[in-house]
Amino acid sequence: MKVLHIWNQAGTASLISNELNARGIYSAVLQDKKHDSLGISKYYNDVTYTKIPFLLHSLSASRLYDIIHLHDSYFMILPLKILYPGKKIIMHYHGSLVRNNTLGKKRLFLEKYVNKIIVSTPDLLKYNYQKPPELVYDMIDQELFKPKPRPLNGRAFSCLKWTQTDQSLRNKLITSGFSFHLETQNRNARLIPYVDFPNFLNQFEFYIDMPIINNKIVYANSCAGLQAMSLGLKVISNDGIIRSTLPNHHKPNQVMKQLTEIYKKMVKG
């Protein structure tokens, strides 16, 4: 069995691919170089290309694999189906593409041509899909994001989501009964390389993971929030609970047990 991952949302594809290869299942990741600004694919030695070579190589390489696992890369569905009608395709949604209704009705149309739909957070299960989605939590690199001693300094950090503002987050914290020396950064302006992110986060005692998207509260933890949990920071979520330990369902063994079962069933089917 061979599995090709196309696109690499928050490094999820790289982590899955590495775990598959470690288990004797051949896997690779392809990514558009422009969308690897934090160096995630580079860190895991996965291949990146500029736009047109990326698209051409993705289509060409797909012929060699049994399963094509698309990570939000919806634009690959129709070309793959035209070139390889019998190819098994997974559409894996990681959040914003569905929550923001980015594709509108086009998403439902494209889903007719995939064999499996996966979502990475529980809130995504409530949306409409062409096929019943399966929840597979994103895994976190526990080696890179392993706990280290940090100061108990009361400092807090948050990556703001899309149009979320610094002041709106501060107001939410106040109404939730929290008060911190808070530092924020807009998600579109985050320039901290992936490999340096653990050391950056370790300056803080708290991570504020309270995303509001399209004026709606999102109760799912962000990838950065989960990485902060893995490091042992005190992560405050929209439910008001403080967590400092990564839940088991985000750890590699549990995620890979579920994914390998999905892959095996698809190949047999």
C-alpha positions as CSV (number, residue, x, y, z in Angstrom):
1,M,0.0,0.0,0.0
2,K,1.3,3.5,-1.0
3,V,-0.2,6.8,0.2
4,L,0.5,10.2,-1.3
5,H,-0.4,13.3,0.7
6,I,-1.1,16.5,-1.2
7,W,-0.8,19.8,0.7
8,N,0.4,20.0,4.3
9,Q,-2.0,21.8,6.7
10,A,0.0,22.7,9.9
11,G,2.3,19.8,9.1
12,T,-0.4,17.2,9.5
13,A,0.5,15.4,6.3
14,S,4.2,15.3,7.2
15,L,3.5,13.7,10.5
16,I,1.1,11.1,9.1
17,S,3.6,10.3,6.3
18,N,6.5,9.9,8.7
19,E,4.5,7.6,10.9
20,L,3.3,5.5,7.9
21,N,6.9,5.1,6.6
22,A,8.0,4.0,10.1
23,R,5.3,1.3,10.0
24,G,6.5,0.0,6.6
25,I,3.8,1.8,4.5
26,Y,5.3,3.9,1.8
27,S,4.2,7.5,1.9
28,A,5.2,10.9,0.6
29,V,4.1,14.5,0.8
30,L,3.9,17.2,-1.9
31,Q,3.4,20.9,-1.1
32,D,3.3,24.2,-2.9
33,K,6.5,26.0,-1.9
34,K,4.6,29.3,-1.6
35,H,2.4,27.8,1.2
36,D,5.4,26.5,3.2
37,S,6.3,30.0,4.6
38,L,7.0,28.6,8.1
39,G,9.2,25.8,6.7
40,I,7.1,22.9,8.0
41,S,7.5,20.7,4.9
42,K,11.2,21.6,4.8
43,Y,11.7,20.6,8.4
44,Y,10.3,17.1,7.7
45,N,12.3,16.9,4.4
46,D,9.2,16.8,2.3
47,V,9.2,18.0,-1.3
48,T,8.0,21.5,-2.3
49,Y,7.6,22.9,-5.7
50,T,6.5,26.3,-7.2
51,K,2.9,26.4,-8.3
52,I,2.8,24.9,-11.8
53,P,5.5,22.2,-11.2
54,F,3.7,21.4,-7.9
55,L,0.4,20.8,-9.8
56,L,2.1,18.8,-12.6
57,H,4.2,16.7,-10.3
58,S,1.2,15.9,-8.0
59,L,-0.8,14.7,-11.0
60,S,2.1,12.7,-12.4
61,A,3.1,11.1,-9.1
62,S,-0.4,10.1,-8.2
63,R,-0.4,7.3,-10.7
64,L,2.2,5.5,-8.5
65,Y,0.0,5.5,-5.3
66,D,-2.9,3.5,-4.1
67,I,-4.5,6.3,-2.1
68,I,-4.3,10.0,-2.6
69,H,-4.9,11.8,0.7
70,L,-5.9,15.5,0.0
71,H,-5.5,17.9,2.8
72,D,-7.9,20.8,2.0
73,S,-6.5,20.7,-1.6
74,Y,-10.0,20.5,-3.2
75,F,-8.6,21.8,-6.5
76,M,-7.0,18.4,-7.1
77,I,-10.2,16.3,-7.0
78,L,-11.4,16.7,-10.6
79,P,-8.1,16.5,-12.3
80,L,-7.3,13.3,-10.4
81,K,-10.6,11.8,-11.1
82,I,-10.3,12.6,-14.9
83,L,-6.8,11.1,-15.1
84,Y,-7.3,8.2,-12.7
85,P,-11.0,7.3,-12.5
86,G,-10.4,4.3,-10.3
87,K,-8.0,6.0,-7.9
88,K,-9.0,6.1,-4.2
89,I,-9.2,9.7,-2.9
90,I,-9.6,11.0,0.6
91,M,-10.7,14.6,1.2
92,H,-9.4,15.7,4.6
93,Y,-10.8,19.0,6.0
94,H,-8.9,20.9,8.7
95,G,-11.3,23.7,9.4
96,S,-11.4,27.0,7.6
97,L,-12.4,25.6,4.2
98,V,-15.7,24.3,5.8
99,R,-16.3,26.8,8.6
100,N,-15.8,29.9,6.3
101,N,-18.0,28.3,3.5
102,T,-15.1,29.1,1.2
103,L,-16.4,27.0,-1.7
104,G,-20.1,27.2,-1.2
105,K,-22.0,24.6,-3.2
106,K,-18.9,23.7,-5.1
107,R,-17.6,21.7,-2.1
108,L,-20.6,19.4,-2.1
109,F,-20.3,18.9,-5.9
110,L,-16.6,18.0,-5.6
111,E,-17.2,15.6,-2.8
112,K,-19.2,13.3,-5.2
113,Y,-15.8,12.3,-6.6
114,V,-14.0,11.3,-3.4
115,N,-14.1,7.9,-1.6
116,K,-13.8,9.2,1.9
117,I,-14.2,12.4,3.9
118,I,-12.3,13.1,7.1
119,V,-12.6,16.0,9.4
120,S,-10.0,17.0,12.1
121,T,-12.2,18.6,14.7
122,P,-15.6,17.7,16.3
123,D,-17.4,20.9,15.3
124,L,-16.8,20.1,11.6
125,L,-19.1,17.0,11.9
126,K,-22.2,19.3,12.1
127,Y,-21.9,20.5,8.5
128,N,-23.4,18.9,5.4
129,Y,-21.3,16.6,3.3
130,Q,-21.9,14.2,0.4
131,K,-20.7,11.3,2.5
132,P,-20.8,10.8,6.3
133,P,-17.4,12.3,7.6
134,E,-15.2,10.5,10.0
135,L,-13.4,12.4,12.8
136,V,-9.7,11.9,12.9
137,Y,-7.9,14.3,15.3
138,D,-4.7,16.0,14.1
139,M,-1.6,14.6,15.7
140,I,1.1,16.8,17.3
141,D,4.9,16.2,17.0
142,Q,5.6,15.4,20.6
143,E,9.4,15.2,20.0
144,L,9.6,18.8,18.7
145,F,6.9,20.0,21.1
146,K,8.1,18.2,24.2
147,P,7.8,19.8,27.7
148,K,10.7,22.0,28.9
149,P,11.0,24.1,32.0
150,R,9.5,27.6,31.6
151,P,9.0,30.7,33.8
152,L,5.8,31.1,35.7
153,N,5.6,34.7,34.6
154,G,1.9,35.2,34.0
155,R,2.6,36.0,30.3
156,A,0.2,34.8,27.7
157,F,0.3,34.5,23.9
158,S,-2.3,34.0,21.2
159,C,-2.4,33.6,17.4
160,L,-5.5,35.6,16.3
161,K,-7.7,34.0,13.8
162,W,-8.6,35.8,10.5
163,T,-10.5,39.0,11.4
164,Q,-10.3,38.4,15.2
165,T,-8.8,41.5,16.9
166,D,-6.5,41.9,19.8
167,Q,-9.1,44.0,21.7
168,S,-12.0,41.5,21.1
169,L,-9.8,38.7,22.6
170,R,-8.9,40.9,25.6
171,N,-12.6,41.7,26.2
172,K,-13.5,38.0,26.0
173,L,-10.8,37.2,28.6
174,I,-12.0,39.9,30.9
175,T,-15.6,38.7,30.7
176,S,-14.4,35.1,31.3
177,G,-12.6,36.2,34.5
178,F,-9.0,36.1,33.2
179,S,-6.4,38.8,33.4
180,F,-2.9,38.4,31.8
181,H,0.0,40.2,30.3
182,L,-1.2,39.2,26.8
183,E,0.7,39.3,23.6
184,T,-0.9,38.5,20.2
185,Q,-0.1,38.0,16.6
186,N,-2.4,37.8,13.7
187,R,-2.4,34.4,12.0
188,N,-1.6,36.0,8.6
189,A,1.4,37.8,10.1
190,R,2.9,34.9,11.9
191,L,6.5,34.7,10.7
192,I,8.0,32.4,13.4
193,P,9.5,29.4,11.7
194,Y,8.0,26.1,12.7
195,V,11.3,24.8,14.1
196,D,11.6,27.9,16.3
197,F,8.0,27.9,17.5
198,P,8.5,25.7,20.6
199,N,11.2,27.9,22.0
200,F,9.1,31.0,21.2
201,L,6.1,29.5,23.1
202,N,8.3,28.5,26.0
203,Q,8.6,32.2,26.9
204,F,5.0,32.1,28.1
205,E,3.1,30.5,30.9
206,F,-0.3,30.6,29.1
207,Y,-1.6,30.2,25.6
208,I,-5.0,31.7,24.8
209,D,-6.9,29.4,22.3
210,M,-10.2,31.3,21.9
211,P,-10.8,31.6,18.2
212,I,-13.9,33.4,16.9
213,I,-14.5,32.9,13.2
214,N,-17.3,34.7,11.3
215,N,-18.6,36.0,14.6
216,K,-19.0,32.4,15.8
217,I,-17.1,30.9,18.8
218,V,-15.1,27.8,17.8
219,Y,-14.7,25.3,20.6
220,A,-12.1,23.2,18.8
221,N,-8.5,23.7,19.8
222,S,-6.3,25.1,17.1
223,C,-3.0,23.4,16.1
224,A,-1.0,26.1,17.9
225,G,-3.1,25.5,21.0
226,L,-2.4,21.8,20.9
227,Q,1.3,22.4,20.3
228,A,1.2,24.6,23.4
229,M,-0.5,21.9,25.4
230,S,2.1,19.4,24.3
231,L,4.8,21.8,25.6
232,G,3.0,22.0,28.9
233,L,1.7,25.6,28.7
234,K,-1.6,26.3,30.4
235,V,-4.0,26.6,27.4
236,I,-7.3,28.4,27.9
237,S,-10.0,27.4,25.4
238,N,-13.3,28.8,24.6
239,D,-15.0,26.5,27.0
240,G,-13.1,28.2,29.8
241,I,-11.2,25.1,30.8
242,I,-7.4,25.3,31.3
243,R,-5.5,22.3,29.9
244,S,-1.7,21.7,30.1
245,T,-1.6,18.1,28.8
246,L,-2.1,16.9,25.2
247,P,-5.2,14.6,25.0
248,N,-4.4,11.1,23.9
249,H,-6.5,11.3,20.8
250,H,-3.9,13.8,19.4
251,K,-1.0,11.4,20.0
252,P,0.5,9.4,17.1
253,N,-0.3,5.9,18.1
254,Q,-4.0,6.5,18.5
255,V,-4.3,8.6,15.3
256,M,-2.3,6.1,13.2
257,K,-4.3,3.2,14.4
258,Q,-7.5,4.9,13.1
259,L,-5.9,6.0,9.8
260,T,-4.3,2.7,8.9
261,E,-7.7,1.0,9.4
262,I,-9.2,3.6,7.0
263,Y,-6.5,3.0,4.4
264,K,-6.8,-0.8,4.6
265,K,-10.5,-0.7,4.1
266,M,-10.2,1.6,1.1
267,V,-7.6,-0.6,-0.6
268,K,-9.7,-3.7,0.0
269,G,-12.9,-2.0,-1.2
